[in-house]
């Protein structure tokens, strides 16, 4: 059986000793080297060519993310699994951008850590469940912000008109619902098209649906 060769990178010797004891106790895993700094990690990685690097983020000379980027550049076949106490989503984003194959918090259980090491060695990507929730929440918030920004140039009344245009209603129908004259509605539609850089009401309706105007305007209410 080919064993997965590991490099441990952490500036705390006690942490490295604990990880070595755990990982060397598995028949398919082998710790081939340790490092306590980013520079040492890069050097040991080039020397030993491990399958997986378990990398802490906080190191005395450079960050583990910077070391990850260097390792991926010089040893592209080596997978880096970030093992850290910090679950900040910005750090997760930077680690992924640097080429990390996984991001696991040190609070993870022994079984989960072993599964992460084996998964990364096989070429899979791994995110700690707590980190995954944060990343998903951030993506969802960014998506919501982008949709809200799509309507930021429209007034409240224009939003009400556009929402009804998206429902396929005519100017007369919209006028009745909003207690306006058809001419006023027509003027609102013209202004909406101009502000959004669109050519006609079909494009306006498509734009409104694509950006989920139903999350901004509730047309079931008489005052919206």
Secondary structure in CASP SS format (residue, H / E / C, confidence):
PFRMAT SS
TARGET T0000
AUTHOR 0000-0000-0000
METHOD secondary structure of the structure
MODEL  1
X C 1.00
X C 1.00
X C 1.00
X E 1.00
X E 1.00
X E 1.00
X E 1.00
X E 1.00
X E 1.00
X C 1.00
X C 1.00
X C 1.00
X H 1.00
X H 1.00
X H 1.00
X H 1.00
X H 1.00
X H 1.00
X H 1.00
X H 1.00
X H 1.00
X H 1.00
X H 1.00
X H 1.00
X C 1.00
X C 1.00
X C 1.00
X C 1.00
X E 1.00
X E 1.00
X E 1.00
X E 1.00
X E 1.00
X E 1.00
X E 1.00
X C 1.00
X C 1.00
X H 1.00
X H 1.00
X H 1.00
X H 1.00
X H 1.00
X H 1.00
X H 1.00
X H 1.00
X H 1.00
X H 1.00
X H 1.00
X C 1.00
X C 1.00
X C 1.00
X E 1.00
X E 1.00
X E 1.00
X E 1.00
X C 1.00
X C 1.00
X C 1.00
X C 1.00
X C 1.00
X C 1.00
X C 1.00
X C 1.00
X H 1.00
X H 1.00
X H 1.00
X H 1.00
X H 1.00
X H 1.00
X H 1.00
X H 1.00
X H 1.00
X H 1.00
X H 1.00
X C 1.00
X C 1.00
X C 1.00
X C 1.00
X E 1.00
X E 1.00
X E 1.00
X E 1.00
X E 1.00
X E 1.00
X C 1.00
X C 1.00
X C 1.00
X C 1.00
X H 1.00
X H 1.00
X H 1.00
X H 1.00
X H 1.00
X H 1.00
X H 1.00
X H 1.00
X H 1.00
X C 1.00
X C 1.00
X C 1.00
X C 1.00
X E 1.00
X E 1.00
X E 1.00
X E 1.00
X C 1.00
X C 1.00
X C 1.00
X C 1.00
X H 1.00
X H 1.00
X H 1.00
X H 1.00
X H 1.00
X H 1.00
X H 1.00
X H 1.00
X H 1.00
X H 1.00
X H 1.00
X H 1.00
X C 1.00
X C 1.00
X C 1.00
X C 1.00
X E 1.00
X E 1.00
X C 1.00
X H 1.00
X H 1.00
X H 1.00
X H 1.00
X H 1.00
X H 1.00
X H 1.00
X H 1.00
X H 1.00
X H 1.00
X H 1.00
X H 1.00
X H 1.00
X H 1.00
X H 1.00
X H 1.00
X H 1.00
X H 1.00
X H 1.00
X H 1.00
X H 1.00
X C 1.00
X C 1.00
X C 1.00
X C 1.00
X C 1.00
X C 1.00
X H 1.00
X H 1.00
X H 1.00
X H 1.00
X H 1.00
X H 1.00
X H 1.00
X H 1.00
X H 1.00
X H 1.00
X H 1.00
X C 1.00
X C 1.00
X C 1.00
X C 1.00
X H 1.00
X H 1.00
X H 1.00
X H 1.00
X H 1.00
X H 1.00
X H 1.00
X H 1.00
X C 1.00
X C 1.00
X C 1.00
X H 1.00
X H 1.00
X H 1.00
X H 1.00
X H 1.00
X H 1.00
X H 1.00
X H 1.00
X H 1.00
X H 1.00
X H 1.00
X H 1.00
X H 1.00
X H 1.00
X H 1.00
X C 1.00
X C 1.00
X C 1.00
X C 1.00
X H 1.00
X H 1.00
X H 1.00
X H 1.00
X H 1.00
X H 1.00
X H 1.00
X H 1.00
X H 1.00
X H 1.00
X C 1.00
X C 1.00
X H 1.00
X H 1.00
X H 1.00
X C 1.00
X C 1.00
X C 1.00
X C 1.00
X C 1.00
X C 1.00
X C 1.00
X C 1.00
X C 1.00
END
